Structures are given as C-alpha cells and as structure tokens.
Amino acid sequence: MSVATTPVLTGQASAVHELRARAPLFLAVLFGITVLAAIGNLAFPQDSIFHVSTYTITLLGKYLCYALLAMAVDVVWGYCGILSLGHGAFFGLGGYALGMYLMRQIGDRGVYGNPELPDFMVFLNWQELPWYWYGFDQFWFALLMVMLVPGILAFVFGYLAFRSRVVGVYLSIMTQALTYALMLAFFRNEMGFGGNNGLTDFKDLLGFDLQADSTRVGLLLVSALALGLAYVASQWIMGSKMGRVILAIRDDEPRTRFIGFRTERYKIWLFVYSAVLAGIAGALYVPQVGIINPGEFSPLNSIEVVVWVAVGGRGTLYGAVIGAILVNYAKTRFTAVWPEAWLFALGGLFVAVTVFLPQGIVGLFRERLGGRRA
Amino acid sequence: MSIGDTLRSLADRETVFPLFFERQPPVVDTSKSILLYIEDLTVSFDGFRALNDLNLYIEEGELRCLIGANGAGKTTLMDVITGKTQPDAGEVWFGQTLDLLGRNEAEIAGLGIGRKFQKPSVFEAQTVYANLELAMRMNKGILPTLLARLDSEQLDRIDHVLGVIGLQAEYSMTAGALSHGQKQWLEIGMLLMSEPRLLLIDEPVAGMTAQETERTAELLTSLAGERTVVVVEHDMAFVRSIARTVSVLHQGSLLAEGSMSEVQNDPAVIEVYLGEGH
C-alpha cells in the first residue's frame, strides 16, 4: 500500500510548513511597507500628510538591519539550539568591512585632506596604509569581505568549538568571550580601525551622497531586499532535508550522530551561514547610521539580539523579525522619555517573556488563533 | 604527481573528481559466516571493570539474546561496538576485515551497524514519516542532504518499513504523540531504514503491554535471517519467545552460551542469575 502520495515531512508542529505558507505574506508586508514609505518620502512634499520623513526612513532601515541580525540568530538558536551570545561580532565585522570602503571613499575630503590615509591615521602620524586596508577602495572587494570575514571567523570558531563537542551554556560563554575580545582589540588605536571612535564621517557610497533622501530610501529598499532574500534562503534550507537534520540535532544530537550524520559539520556550516547574514546586516547598518565603532562588539548588544528573538518567538524566522522591530521601536520611544531605565525594561521584558511567553509573541498568536498544537 | 600532470587532469573533461564520488562503505567480509568478533574486550571505568576479557562471536543472520544482571556489561558492550566508548584492551571486528575500534559513531553507523537505545529516542518534534526519512541510508553529506528529494524507490522503502512496523495510519503524526510501544517500533523502523547488517537492540520491551510485547517479538523474529539481530533484554518470557541462542554475561565476562533450555540448566547460570524464580 502507498500511504505516502504526499509525504509528510514537516514536523516541528509544522513550523517549517508554516514558513512556506507565510513566505508570500511576509514578503508582501515587508515590501509593501518599505515601498510605501519610499513613495511617501520621495513623491510627497513635506507638508502632505502622506509624507514620510527621512528620519523615519533611516529608522526603518536600521530596524530592518536589526531584523536581519535577529533572523541570523534565530537560524542557529531557534532551529539548531546553538545559543550564540556573540552575533554582534559578525555584525560588527561586516559593518567594519563596509566602513573601511566608505572611509576610502572620503579621499581628500577629510579634515586633513590626505587622499590616501583616513583622518585617524594621519592623526596617529601613520605614513602609509596598513596592508589590511588594501583593496577596500574597491566596492566589490569590500562586499566580498563583508561576507568572507564573518564567515571565516565563524568557520574557525565553529570548527574548534563544535569539533570538541562544546555545547550549551559553555558554547554561549565562548561566543560571548569572542565578541568581548574583538571589542577590546578594536578599541586599540594600533589595530588601525580608528580605535575608540571607530569609522565615521562617511561621504558617499558608490558615488551616491549618503545624506541625500534618495540614497536613504535606496538603502532602505536594499535592506528590505536583503531581509527578503535571507528569509527565502533560510526557509529553503529549513524546508529541505538539511533543515530536518538541523532540527534533529537541536532535539537530540547524539541520536543524530548515531544515524550517521556528522552533526558538527552541519553545525559549522549553519553557523557560517548565520554569521554571513549577520555580516550583511552590519554592512547595511553602517551607511544608514553613519558610524561603526567598537561599541557594536559589546557583549550587551549581542545579548539584546537574543532578547529580540525570544520576544518575537524562536524557530519561526518571522518571529525574530517581529521581535527585533517591536523591541527596537519600544527602545526608540522609551529612551526618548526615560533613557536610564531602558536596560531595566529590557531585562524585565526578557524575564517576562521567558516566564509567560516561552514561544514569544508569535506563539501567543498561534495559541489564540486556535493553534495547531497545544 | 607533478604540477603539470595535476593541471592536465584539471583540464581533462572526462575527469571525475573524487569529490563527486558517492562514498561506498567497505564490503563486510563474512566468508567465515561470523559477522561480529569480540575478543578479549576489557573496559574499565575508574578501576571498575565493566567488561572483563569478554569473548563473543555473532553469526551472520542469527537472532542473539544477551542477558545478564544489572552491571553485567551489556550496555557497555553496545557502547563499544557503536563507537561511543573506547575499550582499554581487546578487539572488535566487523566481518573479517573491518576493525571497529578507533572509528566514530557516524562511521560505524555507515558501515551498517544500527543501534536502538533503551529509552525510545525518536525525534519527537518531527513526524513519523520525517523520522524514517532522516534515518534512511543515503549520502549524509551536507550538500546531498540540502538538495535531497525522495525518489519513488525511496518512497516505496519508507512505505515498506511503515508496513513492517505497523504505523501506516500514524505516518503524519508527530512522533511525540505516539504511545510508548509505537515509539519503540518507530525506532526499530528507523534502524531498518538504514539497512543495517547488524541491529543492536537494547531492552525493546521494557514498559510495553503484553500485546505490544507479543507484537515486538513477531517483529524481531521476522527480521532475523535477513539481518543479524542482537537483543539485550531482562524479560525472560520475551527472551524465551524469540531467542535461538542466548549469551549470559556476568561481571563483564561470558558466563554461558547456548539455547534457552541449555542456559537455564547450566548450574553456573542458575547460581548467579536466573536464581530460584526460574
């Protein structure tokens, strides 16, 4: 007999199945909002009620970068159980890679007017460009590095950690140490990445003025495109057999190993994929906020990302996006009113979500809408 | 090979790079009709000898039961065979030619040794069907897995195994929703999907109802012959109902071996294990 005319492979309370079903909706909402915002900014005059301010555009773009970073964390945490408390490291490296390109683009328009060296190097009395700055005057090279540097770091880290079968809280602590070490390193002036101040004072990207409204809108649209592509790619991976292996690793790694899968390789490559997503998010973030400094590597930042994912709901991809946008919107509003209390609010939010909403906001709605599984 | 040769081989359009070969597991040589050799095996944990100079030979196609009191070394033996534990001394050979020591779990699974754990360990968040698909014998590399699509032969294989373990009706349920007995069968099904030469089954009927036990006995006896099955079990009635050959372990060594009635009448066995109750 043949029961399997339509194989039922989508387990996990059909989360994977749900992904596929939600993809068109997700993409429609994402592009709908960004395109409307873009039109609102460019096509309507300042006094029209349909006008969207450039401030809002940049804010939206920033949120989308955070959303991409959160999705990167969700890919490893929600699906594979690797709780990374150091994804800010990959985000920061991606940001620095693009930041270096933007620095080279300044050319002789800097304060010191040196066509070759960025301002901070002139300030430090450096005579020539360090070797690792070579090539960053080319956009394609910078773009390559945006993906390659976080990817290689994740590969080396993953190779060492997953091969030695480091799991759980020990792994989380190591990721935390990784980002902390990078922060300390980038704070040093001798590193040649601008030290404490980082990279800033950017002028233009591929010839487009970074202060222009149209460039801002363009960056927002590119961010939305990156987020959409990352969603589709992640959904494809999670819907494939590889996704089912990844879920199996999350739920019972030794068992998966006994079936014959070399689980550490799956974990390494998933971690690399996630790091590349985080790097791209960082690269999109930097031109929109206009600065990258070692603060991005601070352990607190990476922990915040985990909170976004927990608030939105793990293992759904769109949950991470919703969480990132909501928490950051709250942060924007909250810090305007009462800045000192934000960290307490964030901590309280994390505790509340862990206790009352283990599945996050997405889980709450799934339950309310007569969810698929209790 | 010189650099010139290497370059020429790269330019040759007929070259099939080793990367694209599907890796074939080495052939298991059972010309002496023995599938598994365990010789002088010793494993100790902090001075406690879990296995002590154990010798055991499993013939191809047989259904062998291992019995023994708690701490007799049954589970440790399984751990050594499947690569989870490395022994202090001794040898384990799969067929005439394959040394199992020093290989990791995934490699040994790839050679055709499947293990069912004591506690049912199916992937509860995934469907019965997905569980079987995960366990299917195929290239377990990342790219082949990422691009895997089930062909009709594989679909038939899953259907066949679903039939053998009697879970056709439950194929779309998440494994977590199955009863205890069904989970055990699903796990045996997952073993079958990997088409092993040797099945190691740890306490299959613990916690099962009488009916489920009976059904499991049928299932295991139907598998023997085509595959070699080694069962570790405490339930003597169950062992009696399935076993042709029984090996009794005691304090890490082999105490007796033979048919159930021979073993039961062995004075040494009566003394240390079966006791007055049997």
HADDOCK unambig.tbl for C-alpha pairs under 7 A between the chains (distance, minus, plus):
assign (segid A and resid 2 and name CA) (segid B and resid 159 and name CA) 6.10 0.50 0.50
assign (segid A and resid 3 and name CA) (segid B and resid 159 and name CA) 6.67 0.50 0.50
assign (segid A and resid 3 and name CA) (segid B and resid 168 and name CA) 6.74 0.50 0.50
assign (segid A and resid 4 and name CA) (segid B and resid 155 and name CA) 6.97 0.50 0.50
assign (segid A and resid 4 and name CA) (segid B and resid 159 and name CA) 6.88 0.50 0.50
assign (segid A and resid 8 and name CA) (segid B and resid 129 and name CA) 6.06 0.50 0.50
assign (segid A and resid 8 and name CA) (segid B and resid 130 and name CA) 6.87 0.50 0.50
assign (segid A and resid 8 and name CA) (segid B and resid 172 and name CA) 5.62 0.50 0.50
assign (segid A and resid 9 and name CA) (segid B and resid 127 and name CA) 6.36 0.50 0.50
assign (segid A and resid 9 and name CA) (segid B and resid 129 and name CA) 6.00 0.50 0.50
assign (segid A and resid 9 and name CA) (segid B and resid 130 and name CA) 4.55 0.50 0.50
assign (segid A and resid 10 and name CA) (segid B and resid 126 and name CA) 6.85 0.50 0.50
assign (segid A and resid 10 and name CA) (segid B and resid 127 and name CA) 6.85 0.50 0.50
assign (segid A and resid 11 and name CA) (segid B and resid 125 and name CA) 5.91 0.50 0.50
assign (segid A and resid 11 and name CA) (segid B and resid 126 and name CA) 3.73 0.50 0.50
assign (segid A and resid 11 and name CA) (segid B and resid 127 and name CA) 4.88 0.50 0.50
assign (segid A and resid 11 and name CA) (segid B and resid 174 and name CA) 6.32 0.50 0.50
assign (segid A and resid 12 and name CA) (segid B and resid 125 and name CA) 4.52 0.50 0.50
assign (segid A and resid 12 and name CA) (segid B and resid 126 and name CA) 5.16 0.50 0.50
assign (segid A and resid 13 and name CA) (segid B and resid 125 and name CA) 6.75 0.50 0.50
assign (segid A and resid 237 and name CA) (segid B and resid 146 and name CA) 6.83 0.50 0.50
assign (segid A and resid 240 and name CA) (segid B and resid 146 and name CA) 5.75 0.50 0.50
assign (segid A and resid 241 and name CA) (segid B and resid 145 and name CA) 5.71 0.50 0.50
assign (segid A and resid 241 and name CA) (segid B and resid 146 and name CA) 5.83 0.50 0.50
assign (segid A and resid 241 and name CA) (segid B and resid 148 and name CA) 6.30 0.50 0.50
assign (segid A and resid 242 and name CA) (segid B and resid 145 and name CA) 5.28 0.50 0.50
assign (segid A and resid 242 and name CA) (segid B and resid 146 and name CA) 4.77 0.50 0.50
assign (segid A and resid 245 and name CA) (segid B and resid 134 and name CA) 6.90 0.50 0.50
assign (segid A and resid 248 and name CA) (segid B and resid 123 and name CA) 6.19 0.50 0.50
assign (segid A and resid 251 and name CA) (segid B and resid 123 and name CA) 6.75 0.50 0.50
assign (segid A and resid 257 and name CA) (segid B and resid 105 and name CA) 6.40 0.50 0.50
assign (segid A and resid 257 and name CA) (segid B and resid 106 and name CA) 5.55 0.50 0.50
assign (segid A and resid 258 and name CA) (segid B and resid 105 and name CA) 5.58 0.50 0.50
assign (segid A and resid 258 and name CA) (segid B and resid 106 and name CA) 5.61 0.50 0.50
assign (segid A and resid 258 and name CA) (segid B and resid 109 and name CA) 6.10 0.50 0.50
assign (segid A and resid 259 and name CA) (segid B and resid 106 and name CA) 6.79 0.50 0.50
assign (segid A and resid 259 and name CA) (segid B and resid 109 and name CA) 6.29 0.50 0.50
assign (segid A and resid 259 and name CA) (segid B and resid 135 and name CA) 5.82 0.50 0.50
assign (segid A and resid 260 and name CA) (segid B and resid 106 and name CA) 4.06 0.50 0.50
assign (segid A and resid 260 and name CA) (segid B and resid 107 and name CA) 6.76 0.50 0.50
assign (segid A and resid 260 and name CA) (segid B and resid 109 and name CA) 5.38 0.50 0.50
assign (segid A and resid 260 and name CA) (segid B and resid 110 and name CA) 5.95 0.50 0.50
assign (segid A and resid 260 and name CA) (segid B and resid 140 and name CA) 6.73 0.50 0.50
assign (segid A and resid 261 and name CA) (segid B and resid 106 and name CA) 6.10 0.50 0.50
assign (segid A and resid 261 and name CA) (segid B and resid 140 and name CA) 5.51 0.50 0.50
assign (segid A and resid 262 and name CA) (segid B and resid 106 and name CA) 6.34 0.50 0.50
assign (segid A and resid 266 and name CA) (segid B and resid 142 and name CA) 6.64 0.50 0.50
